[in-house]
Amino acid sequence: MGAGVSSWTLANAVCKAGQLGVVSGTALDVLLARRLQVGDPGGHMRRALSHFPIPDVAQRIIDRYFVEGGKDKDKPFKPKPVPSMKPSKLLEELLVASNFVEVYLAREGHDRPVGINYLEKIQAPNLPSIFGAMLAGVSYILMGAGIPKAIPGILDKLANKEPVDLRIDVQGTDPGESFSTTFDPKAFFDGEVPDINRPDFLAIVSSATLASMLARKSSGKVNGFIIEGPTAGGHNAPPRGKMQLSIEGEPIYGDRDDCDLKAISDLGLPFWLAGSYAEPERIAEAIEMGAVGVQIGTAFLTMEDTQSEQDVYLQRTRICDLGYLRHAYKKDNGKIGWRCPSEPIDDYLKKGGKIEDTVGRKCVCNGLLSNIDLGQIQQDGRLEKPLITSGDDVADVARFLKPGATSY
């Protein structure tokens, strides 16, 4: 559902309706920094930070980013460090605290469980992010967009207050060579770490084969699955076989892409179905097939004047200043570099990237922040435009509208 769209406010409301509210764990560090810079409307960020178990960390973040009354609308946001394998103290504190804040606020005022959703392919920030969510009492960690078999064991170690490491995918490495990022709870607290519970882990998958592998070979216990079909929004697996595109440029899925739900059910773990299930009859159908529920996301979207329009997209100057979706690669000198197919094309090519990877690429990081009115003003004076990622179910959102209404 996108950074800041599946926010603490939405998750809190879903929980109070008796369901599992899930917040997006993507880019929460920049969201906290920018929410503070626009004046922290309602005081929610500072209220949650007042409960952070290391007051000095909370105060440093407030001192650095909070602007009383909000920054001038024509002024850019203060930058924050981009993700890296060896984050600075500032970035590590911001990652832990921002994930704590989002989960803390989602949990306020009810006793329902709250989940948080991460992307396996955005690896560098994940360890401190997960720890921050656990500090706030998160009940579920959800992860897809990759093969997250290392995460269950990481949850076990963090719950035991042990140091953890996570292998980082680096393009161009030699056989047997690997790189990783680390996090040590005791070093972060500089002493006694409060007791924290291990949340359940739900893997987001699109096939029974991947679900079976994760159930058998993960570093710890997988507690369930979310089965995302092709019509779900976000980071879908590509179609099996040769890639074919529709007239609109969307991947075409076929029967081979249907998940074997009998095989999923035989694993003996709870599962949810995602992808055009936001209707009562489809929920009943999912439960009949053995699911314990469904995932709903697309129903919460609306936006116009976005980068989906070609003329809007072409007006934008390419820049990569947030860096969440960059790819790590090994340079000729053996050091690690970062590149993104949405950055300036000449820069990407100088880093060894392929020209074909840049065609039609759009900056998701900046676009998602603009979706929630936290877009950056770039050096050319332009305000970043929104960029919506949605499931196919967006075509049916009109059923929620009252006669004559354009918004629900």
Secondary structure, DSSP 8 states (H G I E B T S, - for coil): --TTTS-HHHHHHHHHTTS-EEEE-TTHHHHHHHHHHTT-GGGHHHHHHTTSS-HHHHHHHHHHH--TT---TTS---------SS--HHHHHHHHHHHHHHHHHHHTT----EEEEEETTS-TTHHHHHHHHHHTT--EEEEESS--TTHHHHHHHHHTT--EEEEE-EET--TT--EEEEE-HHHHHTS--------EEEEEES-HHHHHHHHHHSSS---EEEEE-TTSSSS----SSS--B-TTS-B---GGGS--HHHHHHTTS-EEEESS--SHHHHHHHHHTT-SEEE--GGG----S-TTSHHHHHTS----SS-TT-EEEE-TTS-EEEE-TTS-HHHHHHTT--GGGGTT---HHHHHHHHTT---B-TTS-B--------GGGGGGGGG--TT-S--
